């Protein structure tokens, strides 16, 4: 893949985290890491998308992409026409972590995220529901209905942002809908993880004690 803009290294839970900071490039938050299209990214029946994230601030047209499948911001026939799954911060007042599939037609949120803190953010789904977890916790244990799971896509995978299409497809201020902060340990899996697995990951990586 390749990086757009100046993606600086930063200290994270695991050495080598990427820092996506608004002051690094002239255009506000126009940066991200792009993984080209591959059919192995088509996680239709089940999947888990996760990352450790440290937001400096929220905003940027209300979307701060963390892990996003799909490149297009084209408005015809609709925004994010090739999106299949998207993990992001959403400035909804209060700030939330949001996970969506299929162009945002189905989404679930976790409220109470604040700047200048580390979070383990996880979105996952199966053939009937989707969930979002933050630091091993969720606002909706029952999940949100999404019959049929996720669709396939011709787009790539974007880390730290949502869009990688040509300039004609950028939204609003020519941004990539990027996060403003540090991203670490991003991972995409073709299984729906258990809640015990999510909790253990959070507790282990955050250096907490049971």
C-alpha positions as CSV (number, residue, x, y, z in Angstrom):
1,X,0.0,0.0,0.0
2,X,1.0,3.6,0.3
3,X,0.6,6.6,2.6
4,X,-0.9,9.9,1.6
5,X,0.5,13.1,3.1
6,X,3.0,13.0,6.0
7,X,2.2,10.0,8.2
8,X,4.6,10.4,11.2
9,X,5.6,7.7,13.6
10,X,4.5,7.9,17.2
11,X,4.8,6.0,20.4
12,X,1.8,3.7,21.0
13,X,1.1,0.5,23.0
14,X,3.2,-1.3,20.4
15,X,6.2,0.5,19.1
16,X,5.7,2.0,15.6
17,X,2.2,3.6,15.8
18,X,1.2,6.0,13.1
19,X,0.4,9.6,13.9
20,X,-2.2,11.4,11.8
21,X,-2.0,15.1,12.9
22,X,-3.7,18.1,11.3
23,X,-0.6,20.2,11.5
24,X,1.5,17.8,9.4
25,X,0.1,18.8,6.0
26,X,-1.3,22.0,4.5
27,X,-4.8,20.5,3.9
28,X,-6.5,19.7,7.1
29,X,-6.1,16.0,7.9
30,X,-5.5,14.9,4.3
31,X,-3.6,11.8,5.0
32,X,-4.0,8.1,5.6
33,X,-2.5,4.7,4.8
34,X,-4.0,2.8,1.9
35,X,-4.1,-0.9,1.3
36,X,-5.0,-1.8,-2.3
37,X,-8.0,-3.9,-3.2
38,X,-7.9,-7.6,-2.4
39,X,-10.7,-10.1,-2.4
40,X,-9.5,-11.3,1.0
41,X,-10.9,-8.1,2.4
42,X,-14.4,-9.1,1.4
43,X,-15.6,-10.3,4.8
44,X,-19.3,-10.9,4.1
45,X,-20.7,-13.4,6.6
46,X,-18.7,-12.4,9.6
47,X,-15.8,-10.2,10.6
48,X,-14.0,-8.1,13.3
49,X,-12.4,-4.7,12.6
50,X,-10.3,-3.2,15.4
51,X,-7.6,-0.7,16.3
52,X,-6.0,1.1,19.2
53,X,-6.7,4.8,18.8
54,X,-5.6,8.0,20.7
55,X,-7.7,11.0,19.4
56,X,-6.2,14.4,19.8
57,X,-9.5,16.0,18.9
58,X,-12.8,15.3,17.1
59,X,-14.5,16.9,14.1
60,X,-13.5,17.0,10.5
61,X,-17.0,16.9,9.0
62,X,-18.0,14.7,11.9
63,X,-16.1,11.7,10.7
64,X,-12.7,10.5,11.8
65,X,-11.9,7.3,10.0
66,X,-10.0,4.5,11.8
67,X,-10.4,1.4,9.6
68,X,-12.5,1.9,6.5
69,X,-13.1,-0.5,3.5
70,X,-13.9,1.5,0.4
71,X,-12.3,4.4,-1.4
72,X,-15.1,6.5,-2.9
73,X,-16.7,9.6,-1.6
74,X,-18.7,10.1,-4.8
75,X,-22.1,11.6,-4.3
76,X,-23.6,9.7,-7.3
77,X,-25.6,7.6,-6.5
78,X,-24.7,8.2,-2.8
79,X,-21.9,8.8,-0.4
80,X,-19.4,6.0,0.2
81,X,-20.8,3.9,-2.6
82,X,-18.2,1.2,-2.2
83,X,-18.1,1.1,1.6
84,X,-18.6,-2.3,3.2
85,X,-17.4,-1.7,6.8
86,X,-16.2,1.4,8.6
87,X,-14.8,1.9,12.1
88,X,-14.6,5.6,13.0
89,X,-14.9,8.3,15.6
90,X,-18.1,10.4,15.2
91,X,-18.5,13.9,16.7
92,X,-22.2,13.7,17.5
93,X,-22.0,15.7,20.8
94,X,-21.0,13.7,22.9
95,X,-18.3,12.1,20.8
96,X,-18.9,8.5,20.0
97,X,-17.2,5.4,18.4
98,X,-19.2,4.3,15.4
99,X,-19.2,1.1,13.3
100,X,-21.1,0.9,10.1
101,X,-21.6,-1.5,7.2
102,X,-22.8,-1.1,3.6
103,X,-22.4,2.6,3.2
104,X,-23.6,3.6,6.6
105,X,-27.1,2.1,6.1
106,X,-26.6,0.1,9.2
107,X,-24.6,1.4,12.2
108,X,-24.1,1.2,15.9
109,X,-22.5,3.6,18.3
110,X,-20.7,3.8,21.7
111,X,-20.9,7.1,23.5
112,X,-18.6,8.8,25.9
113,X,-15.3,8.8,24.0
114,X,-13.1,11.8,24.9
115,X,-9.9,13.2,23.5
116,X,-6.4,12.5,24.8
117,X,-7.1,8.9,25.9
118,X,-6.2,5.5,24.4
119,X,-9.1,3.3,23.2
120,X,-9.4,-0.2,21.9
121,X,-12.2,0.3,19.3
122,X,-13.8,-2.8,17.8
123,X,-16.6,-3.3,15.2
124,X,-17.9,-6.8,14.4
125,X,-20.7,-8.5,12.7
126,X,-22.3,-11.8,11.6
127,X,-25.1,-12.6,9.3
128,X,-27.7,-11.1,11.6
129,X,-26.3,-8.2,13.7
130,X,-23.4,-5.7,14.2
131,X,-21.8,-4.5,17.4
132,X,-19.2,-1.9,18.5
133,X,-17.1,-2.2,21.6
134,X,-14.7,0.3,23.2
135,X,-12.3,-1.0,25.9
136,X,-14.2,-4.2,26.1
137,X,-17.6,-2.5,26.7
138,X,-20.6,-1.8,24.6
139,X,-23.8,0.4,24.8
140,X,-25.8,-2.3,23.0
141,X,-25.0,-5.9,24.0
142,X,-27.9,-7.1,21.8
143,X,-26.5,-5.5,18.7
144,X,-28.2,-3.9,15.8
145,X,-29.9,-5.9,13.1
146,X,-28.1,-6.3,9.7
147,X,-29.7,-9.2,7.9
148,X,-27.3,-10.7,5.4
149,X,-23.9,-9.5,6.7
150,X,-21.6,-7.2,4.8
151,X,-21.4,-6.7,1.0
152,X,-18.3,-7.0,-1.2
153,X,-16.4,-4.0,-2.6
154,X,-14.0,-3.0,-5.3
155,X,-12.3,-0.5,-2.9
156,X,-9.2,-0.8,-0.8
157,X,-8.7,-0.6,2.9
158,X,-7.9,2.8,4.5
159,X,-6.3,3.3,7.9
160,X,-6.6,6.6,9.7
161,X,-9.1,7.9,7.1
162,X,-12.1,7.0,5.0
163,X,-11.5,8.2,1.5
164,X,-8.8,7.6,-1.1
165,X,-10.7,8.4,-4.3
166,X,-9.6,11.1,-6.8
167,X,-10.1,14.8,-5.8
168,X,-13.4,15.0,-7.5
169,X,-14.8,12.5,-5.0
170,X,-13.5,14.3,-1.9
171,X,-16.2,15.7,0.5
172,X,-16.4,19.2,1.7
173,X,-12.9,20.7,2.5
174,X,-11.0,18.3,0.2
175,X,-10.4,16.0,3.2
176,X,-10.1,12.3,3.5
177,X,-12.4,12.2,6.5
178,X,-9.2,11.5,8.6
179,X,-8.8,11.0,12.3
180,X,-6.6,13.5,14.2
181,X,-4.5,11.4,16.5
182,X,-2.5,8.1,16.8
183,X,-3.5,4.8,15.4
184,X,-1.9,1.5,16.4
185,X,-2.5,-2.2,16.0
186,X,-5.2,-2.0,13.3
187,X,-6.5,-5.5,12.4
188,X,-9.2,-7.0,10.2
189,X,-10.3,-10.6,10.9
190,X,-12.7,-12.9,9.0
191,X,-14.4,-14.1,12.2
192,X,-16.6,-12.5,14.8
193,X,-14.6,-12.4,18.0
194,X,-16.1,-13.3,21.4
195,X,-16.8,-10.7,24.1
196,X,-14.3,-12.6,26.3
197,X,-11.6,-12.2,23.6
198,X,-12.3,-8.5,23.3
199,X,-12.1,-8.0,27.1
200,X,-8.9,-10.0,27.3
201,X,-7.3,-8.0,24.5
202,X,-8.2,-4.7,26.2
203,X,-7.0,-5.8,29.6
204,X,-3.7,-7.2,28.3
205,X,-2.7,-4.4,26.0
206,X,-3.8,-1.6,28.3
207,X,-1.5,-3.0,31.1
208,X,-4.5,-3.3,33.4
209,X,-4.7,-5.8,36.3
210,X,-7.6,-8.1,36.8
